Amino acid sequence: SYIGSGSTFDTVILDPGHGGHDSGARGIYGYEKDFALKLAFALKSDLEKRGLKVVMTRRGETDISLGGRVAYANKIPNSVYVSLHFNSGQSSATGIETFAFTPQGASSEYGARAVDASSFNGNQRDSENIALATAIHASVVHHFRLVDRGVKRARWYVLKGRERPGVLFEGGFVTNANDAKFIAADNFRTELATTLGQAIVNYRRALQPR
């Protein structure tokens, strides 16, 4: 009924992917970096209405390194981390993916896929990482009835160095005609932010014994 090993939080760190000279994926209606930032602001507003504190790794056209994102996020106590992205691929590729950091001794589905017996900072929170990823992913897929590409494991740099729970969310493909149309719409991003906000609150509730 609850996650016994986790620690509760009062702050959500939102990390809009890319920014500045790094545009991310180029989509049909614009760049990933812009949509990620707009989603982050919408999610910030939603989470604050729910009584949570929010900090953002960037609030505009800022060049920030992966290491800089991790270092900044690790300074924020009592927090969870959500990296916001939109996907790219062949025009037929569609759907939602959510990434949790690969547990020690397991193989990744993207990037360096080999089994890695080493332990990284992110592995201190394996059960919480998976639980947060599942809460977010299931809520979005269920609410929008989008293609479920799965909760996946990867040793992305922004997850590897995290000292507190964190996930990377891919909210659809900017290179797919249907996905891109939704991603570019303000009302869709607002509804997506509400769904993500509720999922984060659901996860937080699961950390507290009943």
N, C-alpha and C positions, 0 to 999 in steps of 0.2 A: 504493500500500500504506500510505501515511501522509500526513498533512497537513503539507506542508513549511513552510508559512508561519506556522503557529500556534505559540504559546508554551504550554508545559505549565503545570500548576497543581497546587496541593496543598490548595486551599480551595474549598468550594462555598457560595455565598450563597443561602440559601433565603428567598424573599419570599412568605409567605402573603398572598394578596390580601385587600384590604379590612381590616376590624377596627374595634373601637370602635363609634362611631356609624354607620359605614359597613358595613352588613350584606352588601353585595353582592346577588347574586340570591337571591330568596326561593323556596325549593323545596318539594317535596311533604313532605319529612321534616326540613326545617330550612334554615338560612341558609348561603350560600356561605362566608362568613368562617369559620365554625366547622369546616366540612369541610376547607377549605384549611389551617387551622392543624393539624388532626389529621393530615392527610397530610404536612405539613411535619415534624412530630415523628417520624412513622414513617420518613420518608426520611432525616432526620438520623441516627437510630439505624442505619439500613442503611449509610449512607455512612461513618459512623465505624467500623463493623465492617470496612469495606473499606480502612481506613487513611487516609481523607481527613478533613481538618478541616472543620467546618461552623459557619457563623454564620447567625443568623436576624434578619431585620429587625424582627420582632415575635414575642413569645413568649406573648402573652395579648391581652386586650381593649384594645389600644393604638390610638389614633388617630395615624396617621403619614401625612404627605402624600406625594404622588408624588415631589416634589422631595426630600423627606427620605429616601425610600427610595434614590433615585439617589445622593445625597450620601454616605450611609452606605456603600453598596456600593462606591463608587469609592475609598473609603479602604482597602479590603481588597486587599492585593497578591496576585499569583499566584492569581487566583480566576476562577471562572465564576459566572454569576448565573442562577437559575431562579425565575421568578415563577409561583406555583401558583394556579390558578383553576379554577372550575367554571362551565359555561356556562348560559345561559337562553334560552328562545325559545318557539315554539309547542310544544304538547304532543307533536307528532310529531317534533320536531327531536331528533336523537340523534347520538352519535359523538364522535370525538376531533379536536381542532384544536391545532396548535402554531404559534406565531408567531415569526418572525425579523424583525429590523428591516429595513425596505425599503432596498435599495441606492440610492445616489445616482443620480438620473436615471430611476428606475423608478417605476411606479405602485403604490399600496397597494390591498389588497383590502378593507380596512375603514377607517373613520375618513375622514380627508382622502385621497381616492383619487387626486387629481391627481398627475401627475409632478412631482417636486420636484428641481430641479437643485442645490439646496444640499447641502452636506456637513455632517453632524452627528457628534458624538462616536462614536455607535454605528457609523457607516460605516467607522471604522478597522478594524473586525473583521468585515467582511461575510462573508468565506469561512468564518471560524470560527463565526459566528452560524448560517449555513445548515447547516454540518456538525453542530453541536450539536443544532439543531432536528431535523434528519433522523434523527440517532441516537436521540433520545428518541422521536420520533413513530413511526418504523418499529418500534421495540422494543415499544411499548405496543400499537399496532394489531395487530401480528403475534401477540403473546402472548395477548391477550384476544379476538382476532377481532372487534373492534368496528368500527363504521362509520368509514371513513377519510374525514374531511372535509378532509384535506390539510395540508401545511406551507404556511403563508400568510405574506404580507408585510404589515406594518402599521407605522406610525410612532407606536406607543404611546409615551407619555412615558417610561415606565420603561426602554424600550429605546433611545430616542433619545439619552438622556444618558449611557449606559453607556460607560465607557472600556475595558472588557474584555468578552469574549464573554458573551452573554446571550440567553435565550429566555423566552417566555411560554407556559405549557402550560395547556390547557383540558381537564380530565379527565372530560368527559361533561356531560350536561345535568341539573341539579337539577330541571328542570321536566318531564322525561320520566319516565314511570312506571318503565320498566325501568332506565334509567340511574340514577335517583334511589335505587332500591332497592339497587343495588350501592354507590353512593357513601356511603350511610348505614351500610353494613356494615363493621365493623372488619376482618374478614378480607380483604375486597376492597381496602381502603386499604393494608393491610399488603402484599398481593401487588403492588399498583400501585407502592408505594414500592420494593419489591425490583426490579421491572422498570425503574423509573426509575434506581435506583442502578446497575444493571448497564449501562444505556445510557450513563450518564455515565462509567463506567469504560471502556467500549468507545471512547468519544470520546477520552478521555485517552490510551488506548493508541495511538490513531491519530495522535496528535501526536508520537510518538516513533519515530525511524527504526529500521528493523529490520535 
